[in-house]
């Protein structure tokens, strides 16, 4: 138990905080740890954790750390995370004395998986090997292509990580409890501590969103449960190799904000061992991957975010911003690109892959506008056979 408390203090607390906040914690605990003068400055996170374990033998100083984090605005979410992890640990200890709960891991949703497996028996994997191998070889550039290309709805996908044999199946049948398939991504608000099981549908490559601070990197992803889909922002690159298309994950301690689930260094992400596999509605996958019609975008409230691919009809440069006119069979609208994305070269006739562009109002009506975390990729049209054979 002492080692478990130590792990929470180090990995769930001290390791996640900035150097500045770590110095604050050391200073506030220096008296109780009998550190004279600036003696605490010589302790790094590991040695300081060892000191806390030695001093606070009951819980390695976890409760002390929670109390301090609650008083520091930047560490309030860390305090919530530590409190949650402590509760899990104590709950697990209690369950270990209950024969009916022996071996149960409170971080999984075994009961839910068992109930689902009674309704959805695992399907055969035949005819899936070829398509699965193609996805396993997906490069970052190819993964970005998934932002506008529908998944093969007959695919039975296997996780490429051999230690976590997880699979899901895209099914054309709805689950009995699913009342309808949503057209829009679901949203959550605020700090979420409960585990959510999701499958990764598509991702962007990591990119720097603040050129002044190159360490600020983000990945956009679309994920789904068996009933709904979500847009996700991943800010901690420690999770980069987990958010790969077709991986099945459990996420918790994330923040729902502005239509996205935000995964940061206080979040918990783990692989799921799914014995029975997942059934995902093909309609749900198609809607999660679809480009919205312009007519629909024009009806959205200001601040909503849009993903999709559009062909450029007209390009106009005004000051430091570029304005693109896009069109489909339902209407026309304008895309405004500023800042770092304005340096991306695009011509009329090219296709824009937009991720996280915000619906905004303008003098001419409604437009899509690049914001801090937006991503843009340009795809050149393929040349015809006549053009490629000309000398």
N, C-alpha and C positions, 0 to 999 in steps of 0.2 A: 504493500500500500504506500509506503514511504517513497519508493521509486516512482510510483504513478503520480503522486503529488509533485515530485521533483520534475517529472516530464511536463506536467501542465504548466508549472511555473516557468520553466526554461523555454519550451517550444511554443506554448500557448500565450506566454506573457512577455518575458524579457526579449526573446528572439524577434518578436513581431514589432516592437516599438523602436522609434528612431533613437539615434545616439543621444540627442538632446533630452528626450523624455527619460531615457535610461539613466542619465546623469541626475535628473531630478529625483527619480526613485532611490538611487543610491544615497543621495544627500539626505532624503527624508528618513531613511532607515539607518543612517550611520550611527545615531546614538544608541538604538536598540542593539545594533550589531557591534557596538563598542569600537567603532572606527574613529581614531583620533585625527584631528586636523583634516588634511587632504589625503589621508590614507586610503579613503574609498576610491580615489581616482585610479589607483593601480589595478583595481579589479575589473576584469571583463565580464561578460554575461555568464560564462561558464563558471568561473571561480566565484562570482558573486552568488550564483545559485547554490554552489557547494556550501558557501558560508551560511546561507539561509537554511539549508537542510540541517546543518550542525546546530544552529541556534533555535530554530522552530521545529522541534522533532515531531510534533503531531501532524502538521500538514505542510512542512517545508516552507512555511511563510505564505502560503497561498491566500489565506484570508486577509493577511496584512497587505498583500499586493493588490487584492481586489479593492480594499478600502482606499488605498492611495490612488489607484487608477480612476476610481469614481470621482475623485476630486480634481482630476486633470481633464479639461475639456477634450483634448486630443485622444485621451485614452478611455473615454466612456464606453466605447464599443468593445474595447479590449476587456474592460471590467465585466461587461455582459457575457463575453465569450468565456472568460475564466469562471464566472459563476455557473454558466451552463455546463462546462466541462467538469467542474467539481460535483454538480448535481448528478451528472451521468456516472461519475466514478463511485459516488456513495450509493447510488441506486444499484449499480452493478455489484457492489459488495454485498448489499442487502439481498439481492437475488441469488447470490452464490450459496446462500443458506437455505434456499427454497428448492426442494428437489424437482418441482415441476418446472422450474425456470433454469435448471442447470444447463450451462453451455450457451445460454441465450445472449446474443450481443445486442445491447440496446442501441447501437448505432445503425442497425439494419432494420429492414421492414419485413422480416421473415413471415410474419403472420399475414401481412397484406399479399406477399408473393404467393403464399400457399392458397389463399382464397382465390386469387386470380387464376392460378393454375388449375383449379377445379372447373373454372368456366372456359378456359382456353388451353387446350392440350397442345403440347409442342408439335410443330409441323416438321415435315421432312426437309432436309437440306439439299435434296437433289436439284440439279440444274443451277446451283448457285455459285459453284466454285470459281468459274471464270470471272463473273462480275465482282465477286468478293476480292479476288486477287488484284483486279484493276483498282479497286478502292484502296487496298492496302499499299499500293504504290503511288498514291496521290501525293503530288508535290504541293508546296504552299501555293504556287500559281494555279494548279488544278483545283485546289480546295476553294480558291476564290471563285472559280468558275461555277461551283456549286451554288453560289448565291443566286444564279438565275436559271440554272438547269434543274429540271425535276429529277428526283430520285427514280430509279427503276423500281416500279411498284411491285415487281415480282421478286425482289431481292430478299434473300434470307441471309442476313449479315452476321459475321462472326467477329469478335474482337481480335485485333492483331496481337494483343498482349497475352502471351501464353499462360501467364500466371493468373489471369483473370478471364476464364472461359465464359464470357457473357455473349448472348446473342439476342437479336430481336428480329421479328418477322413483320414485314409490311403486309397487312391483310386487307382484302377488299370488303370484309364484313365488319360491321360495327360491333363493339362490345355491348353486351346486354344493358349495362348501366349507362351507356353514353346516350344522352338525349339528343344532342345535335353536335355537328362538327363546326367549330368556330371559323369564321373568315379572318378574324383579327387576332394578333397575339394577345395573350392574357397579360394582365398587369398585377403587380403587388406593390404595396407601399410600406416603407419603413424596414426596420431591422427584423429579419426572419431567422429564427433559431431552429425551426423544425426541419427535419431532413426531407428533401424532395428528390425522388428518383426520376432521372431524365435520360433521354438518349440524344446524342449530339447528331444533328442533321447536317449542318454546314458551318464553316468558319472562314474568316479572312486570315491572311498572313499577319503576323505581328507587325505593327507600325508605330512610329513615333508620332504622337499627336501634339507635342509642344516642341517646336524646333529649338527653343531657347533652353530646354531641359531635356537632353537626349535620353535620359533615364526614364522618361515618362512614356511607357509603351502600353499599347492596348491591343486586344483581339476582340473582334465581334463574332458572335456565334448565334445560331438559331438552334434551339433544343425543343424537345417535346416530351410530354408525358403521354399516357395512352388516351388522354381526353382533350389536351390543349397544347398549344405551343407558346414559346417565350423567346424574346430577344435578350441576349446576354452580353455584358461587357466584362472581359477578364483583364484586370489590371495587374495581377501578380503572375509573372512569367514562370513561376515555379509550377503552375498548373498547365502550362502550354502543351506539354505532351499528353495530357489527359483529355483535353478538348480536341479530339480528333473524330471526324465523322464516323458514326456507328458505335462509338464507345458508349456504354451504359454506366452512368455515374450517380452517386448520391451527393447532393450539395446541401449545405446548411450554413448558417451564420453569414448570410449575404444580405444586401440592402436592395429593396425594391424602390426604384426612383425613376421618374420621367419615362415610364414605359419599359424600363430595362431591369434585369436582375444583375446587380453589380457584384462581381467576385473579386475580393481583394485579399490582402495578407492576413485578415482576421477571419476569412472564410475557411470552411472545411469542405474538401472535395475528396471523394474516395471512389474506387472502382467497386462495382457490384458483381458478386458471383451469382448469376441467375441460372438456376438449374433448369427452369422450365422455358426460358426465353420470353420475349415480349411480342405481343401482337399490336402493331401500329396500323391504324386505318390509312389506306392509301390516299383517301380524300384529305385526311389531316395533313399528310406529308406534302401533297400537292398544294394545298392552301398555304402551308408554311413557306413553301419555296416560290410561290407565285409572285409575279409583278402585278401590283394593283393597277387598275385602269385609272386613267387621268380623271375621268368623271368622278370616280370614287375619291381620289385624292383631294379634289376640289371641295368635297363635302366634309372633309376632316376638320376638326377644330385646330386652331393655331397651337403649335408646340408639339403636335403628334409627329412621330418619326416614321420615315418611309424607307424601305429597301426595294430595289428593283432595277431593271435594265431598260434603257430607253435610247432610241436613235436620235442623234442631233440633227435638226433641220436647219438651224441658224445659229451662228456664233457672233456675239458682240462683246467688245472689250470696252469697259467704262472705268477709267481710273485703274485701281489695283484689283478690280473684280472682273470676272468673266460671266456673261449671261448666255445661257444656252436655251434655245427654244426646242421643246420636245413635243411629240404628237403621237397619238394612237387613234384607233377608230372611234374613240369617244370624245376627243377634244384635244386642245393644246394647252400648254402652260410653260412657265419659265423656271429655269434652274439657275440660282445665283451661287457662284463659287468664288470664295475669297481666301486670303491667307495662304497657308502652305499648299493647299490643293490647287490654287490658281496657277502654279508653276507646271502643272501636268498638262502636256500638250494634247490637244484634241481638235479635230477638224469636223466640218459638216459632213455628215454621213457616217461618222464613227458612232460606236455604241458606248454609252456611259453606264457603268455598273455603280449604282449609288448605294451606300450603306449608312444608315443613321442620319439622313438629311431631314431637316425639320420643316414642317408646314408653316409658312409665314405669310403675312399680308404685305402687299406692296401697292404702289399707286395704280398699277395695272390690274390688280386683283390678287390672286393667290399665287404663291411661288414656293418652290423647294429651295431651301437655303442651307449651305454647309455650315456646320457648327464645330465646336472644339473637337469632338470625338468622331466626326464624319470620316468616311473613307470613300475614295473614288478610284475607279480603274477604267481605263480606256481600252476598248477592243477595236482594232482596225478591221474593216470589212474584208472578207476573203476575195482575192482577185479571181476573175472569171478565167476560164481556159484560154480564151482569146487573148486576154491581157498578159497571161504568163508565157505565151508562146511567141509574142512579138519580140523582134530583135532589139 
